[in-house]
């Protein structure tokens, strides 16, 4: 599926400094009946955003008007629990394009990369510093440069590199999923097969 290219993202952030946020907290199981990726965002962190009567819980960060943007800054071990891909769909459908943490559950990380959501892993001390700065100054912006693999907030002096698989990086930079990537390599695949006597 062709998707928006990810190159440089500069945005305000939403701080959610809780560890071990699991996929059932991200999108509760009762909302998993749909198979389309659209519409999950309205139920992102549903049980934290709304009480049992459907009223907003005003002190939850997504309901606080001072916070917003396309970058979610979370705590350690983000996306643990079940392997449901819907958790990534909900985060992306809500409008986030990147999640920053000092550690991610492996399955969540893979699901995120497969769906165009960038997981940015930075050292714990940098994550703590960044989170504190965002909480103190909700209007500050963070820049994520995927090509350079650099997260920075110039007005604060934060600048930290992050790792990413080279194949996944190219897919994100070019707005490609796995199938699109293979299609984009069709001529090279054909050339290789011909050199091996496998075509024609």
C-alpha positions in Angstrom: 0.0 0.0 0.0 1.4 3.3 -1.0 1.7 5.6 2.0 3.0 9.1 2.9 6.8 9.3 2.7 8.6 9.9 5.9 11.6 12.2 5.7 11.7 15.0 8.3 8.9 15.3 10.9 8.9 18.4 13.0 6.1 18.6 15.5 4.9 19.3 19.0 4.6 16.2 21.2 2.3 14.3 23.5 4.0 13.0 26.7 2.8 9.7 28.1 5.6 8.8 30.5 4.2 5.4 31.7 6.1 2.1 31.4 4.7 -1.2 30.1 1.8 0.3 28.1 0.4 -2.7 26.5 -1.7 -3.2 23.3 -4.9 -3.7 25.2 -4.5 -0.3 26.8 -3.7 1.2 23.4 -6.8 -0.3 21.9 -9.1 -2.4 24.1 -10.1 -5.8 22.7 -13.8 -4.9 22.4 -12.9 -2.5 19.5 -11.1 -5.1 17.3 -14.1 -6.3 15.3 -13.3 -4.1 12.3 -10.8 -5.2 9.7 -10.2 -1.9 8.0 -7.4 0.3 9.4 -9.6 3.4 9.5 -11.6 4.5 12.5 -9.4 3.0 15.3 -8.0 6.3 16.3 -11.2 7.4 18.0 -10.8 4.5 20.5 -7.0 5.0 21.1 -6.4 4.7 24.9 -10.2 4.5 25.2 -10.4 3.5 28.8 -7.9 6.2 29.8 -9.6 8.9 27.7 -13.2 8.3 28.8 -15.0 7.0 31.9 -17.6 4.3 31.8 -20.3 6.8 31.0 -18.4 8.0 28.0 -17.3 11.3 29.5 -13.9 12.6 28.9 -11.3 12.2 31.7 -10.1 15.7 31.6 -6.6 15.1 33.1 -5.6 12.4 30.6 -3.0 13.9 28.2 -5.0 13.3 25.0 -7.8 15.4 26.5 -5.6 18.3 27.6 -5.7 21.1 25.0 -2.1 22.2 25.7 -0.7 18.9 24.2 -0.9 17.8 20.7 1.1 16.9 17.6 2.3 13.9 15.6 4.9 12.5 18.1 4.0 10.4 21.1 6.7 10.3 23.7 6.1 7.3 25.9 7.7 5.3 28.7 9.7 2.0 28.6 8.6 -1.2 27.0 5.9 0.4 24.9 3.5 -1.9 23.0 4.0 -5.0 25.1 1.3 -7.6 25.5 -0.6 -9.2 22.6 0.6 -9.0 19.0 -2.4 -7.1 17.7 -1.6 -4.9 14.7 -4.7 -2.8 15.6 -2.6 -1.0 18.2 -0.5 0.5 15.5 -3.5 1.2 13.4 -5.1 3.2 16.3 -2.0 5.2 16.9 -1.5 6.1 13.3 -5.2 6.7 12.7 -5.2 9.2 15.6 -2.6 11.2 13.8 0.7 10.1 15.3 3.6 9.4 12.9 6.2 8.5 15.4 6.5 7.1 18.9 9.6 7.8 21.0 10.6 5.5 23.8 13.7 3.9 25.3 12.4 0.4 24.5 9.7 -1.2 22.5 8.2 -4.7 22.4 9.6 -6.4 19.4 6.3 -7.3 17.8 5.0 -3.8 18.2 8.2 -2.4 16.6 7.8 -4.7 13.6 4.1 -3.9 13.3 4.8 -0.2 13.5 7.5 -0.3 10.8 5.2 -2.4 8.6 2.5 0.2 8.8 4.5 3.4 8.3 4.7 4.4 12.0 8.3 5.2 13.1 9.4 3.8 16.5 12.3 6.0 17.7 14.4 4.4 20.4 16.6 6.7 22.4 18.6 6.2 25.7 16.7 6.3 28.9 18.4 9.5 30.2 17.6 11.3 27.0 14.0 10.1 27.1 13.6 11.3 30.6 15.1 14.7 29.7 12.9 15.1 26.7 9.7 14.1 28.5 10.4 16.6 31.3 11.0 19.4 28.8 7.8 18.7 26.9 5.7 18.6 30.1 7.2 22.0 31.1 6.8 23.5 27.7 4.0 21.9 25.7 4.6 24.2 22.7 8.2 23.0 22.1 8.8 21.1 18.9 10.9 18.1 18.2 12.5 17.2 14.9 12.9 13.7 13.7 15.2 13.4 10.6 14.9 9.9 9.3 17.6 10.2 6.7 20.1 11.3 9.3 18.5 9.1 12.0 18.6 12.1 14.3 16.1 13.3 16.9 16.7 16.9 18.0 15.1 19.8 19.9 17.3 22.7 19.0 16.1 25.1 21.6 16.9 22.6 24.4 20.2 21.2 23.1 18.9 17.7 22.8 20.4 15.8 19.8 20.4 12.0 19.7 20.9 9.4 17.0 18.6 6.4 16.8 19.0 3.1 15.0 16.7 1.6 12.3 16.9 -1.4 10.0 18.2 -0.2 6.6 15.4 -1.9 4.6 12.7 -0.4 6.8 14.3 3.0 6.6 14.2 2.9 2.8 10.6 1.8 2.8 9.6 4.7 5.1 11.6 7.2 3.1 9.9 6.2 -0.1 6.4 5.6 1.3 6.5 1.9 0.4 5.2 -1.2 2.1 6.8 -4.6 1.5 4.9 -5.3 -1.7 5.5 -1.9 -3.2 9.2 -2.3 -2.4 9.4 -5.6 -4.3 7.5 -4.0 -7.2 10.0 -1.1 -7.3 12.8 -3.6 -7.6 11.1 -5.5 -10.4 13.7 -4.6 -13.1 16.6 -5.6 -10.9 14.9 -8.8 -9.9 14.3 -9.6 -13.6 17.9 -8.7 -14.5 19.2 -11.0 -11.8 16.9 -13.9 -12.8 17.9 -13.5 -16.5 21.6 -13.6 -15.4 20.9 -16.9 -13.6 18.9 -18.3 -16.6 15.7 -18.3 -14.6 13.6 -16.2 -17.1 13.1 -16.6 -20.8 
